Amino acid sequence: MNQKFRKVTGRIGDSLQIPRDLSYRESVLTLTGSRELYIENYKCIRQYRDTCILLLSPENQIKIQGTCLVIEYYTELEMKITGNICSVSFV
């Protein structure tokens, strides 16, 4: 039921030209070089190490790998990760 509701609201959002991150509740990732990553619309932090950070998003998991990774700040809506970011993947 929840998946159907998301698809319907997403389609309505598309027809009204509402940004996809709002209508589908998708995560938004903004990577600045390989040093900073801003993430919006995440649910929780699953794992936090200086080489790997695993986040739960509304649709999947986001895995950030690198060295000297630090969560500079986080709120219930967004977070900023710094360090030497080698890869960002969805699992």
C-alpha positions as a printed NumPy array, in Angstrom:
array([[  0.   ,   0.   ,   0.   ],
       [  2.746,   2.468,   0.958],
       [  4.673,   1.762,  -2.283],
       [  1.529,   2.379,  -4.382],
       [  0.868,   5.624,  -2.539],
       [  4.424,   6.823,  -3.251],
       [  4.081,   6.051,  -6.945],
       [  0.773,   7.89 ,  -7.175],
       [  2.03 ,  10.953,  -5.308],
       [  5.18 ,  10.874,  -7.42 ],
       [  3.166,  10.868, -10.642],
       [  1.018,  13.723,  -9.389],
       [  4.193,  15.604,  -8.492],
       [  5.571,  14.985, -11.984],
       [  2.43 ,  16.375, -13.588],
       [  2.602,  19.456, -11.354],
       [  6.346,  19.81 , -12.056],
       [  7.279,  19.445,  -8.392],
       [ 10.946,  18.432,  -7.889],
       [ 11.412,  14.651,  -7.703],
       [ 13.096,  14.742,  -4.289],
       [  9.911,  16.215,  -2.811],
       [  7.313,  14.198,  -4.697],
       [  9.088,  10.811,  -4.458],
       [ 10.824,  11.574,  -1.116],
       [ 14.184,  10.599,  -2.608],
       [ 17.536,  11.429,  -1.075],
       [ 19.539,  14.312,  -2.514],
       [ 23.341,  13.989,  -2.485],
       [ 25.62 ,  16.924,  -3.247],
       [ 29.29 ,  15.997,  -3.603],
       [ 31.882,  18.773,  -3.599],
       [ 35.064,  17.314,  -5.043],
       [ 36.073,  14.311,  -2.992],
       [ 36.086,  16.176,   0.325],
       [ 32.47 ,  17.085,   1.209],
       [ 29.134,  15.349,   0.857],
       [ 25.757,  16.85 ,   1.791],
       [ 22.865,  14.416,   2.115],
       [ 19.212,  15.401,   2.397],
       [ 16.231,  13.121,   3.117],
       [ 17.854,  10.247,   4.974],
       [ 16.265,   8.179,   7.728],
       [ 19.055,   7.066,  10.047],
       [ 22.733,   6.247,  10.45 ],
       [ 23.29 ,   2.472,  10.333],
       [ 27.082,   2.374,  10.614],
       [ 29.667,   5.046,  11.382],
       [ 33.373,   4.351,  10.996],
       [ 36.208,   6.52 ,   9.754],
       [ 36.397,   4.358,   6.584],
       [ 32.701,   3.643,   5.956],
       [ 29.386,   5.344,   6.725],
       [ 26.149,   3.499,   5.997],
       [ 22.865,   5.423,   5.938],
       [ 19.291,   4.291,   5.517],
       [ 17.295,   6.374,   3.034],
       [ 13.577,   6.151,   2.215],
       [ 14.267,   3.836,  -0.751],
       [ 17.611,   2.082,  -0.094],
       [ 20.913,   2.281,   1.763],
       [ 23.677,   4.754,   0.962],
       [ 27.245,   3.563,   1.522],
       [ 30.044,   6.144,   1.682],
       [ 33.596,   4.782,   1.664],
       [ 36.871,   6.619,   2.116],
       [ 39.4  ,   7.605,   4.757],
       [ 39.161,  10.006,   7.683],
       [ 35.373,  10.259,   7.254],
       [ 33.658,  12.51 ,   9.78 ],
       [ 30.027,  13.532,  10.14 ],
       [ 30.44 ,  17.278,  10.659],
       [ 26.796,  17.8  ,  11.581],
       [ 23.424,  16.171,  11.151],
       [ 19.812,  17.085,  11.698],
       [ 16.702,  15.044,  11.068],
       [ 16.684,  16.378,   7.484],
       [ 20.306,  16.656,   6.359],
       [ 23.929,  15.909,   7.166],
       [ 27.425,  16.896,   6.062],
       [ 30.232,  14.345,   5.736],
       [ 33.855,  15.357,   5.225],
       [ 37.053,  13.429,   4.625],
       [ 38.63 ,  11.664,   1.662],
       [ 35.553,  10.248,  -0.069],
       [ 36.43 ,   7.405,  -2.456],
       [ 32.973,   6.08 ,  -3.377],
       [ 29.266,   6.579,  -2.83 ],
       [ 27.   ,   3.648,  -3.661],
       [ 23.405,   2.568,  -3.228],
       [ 22.909,  -0.948,  -1.803]])
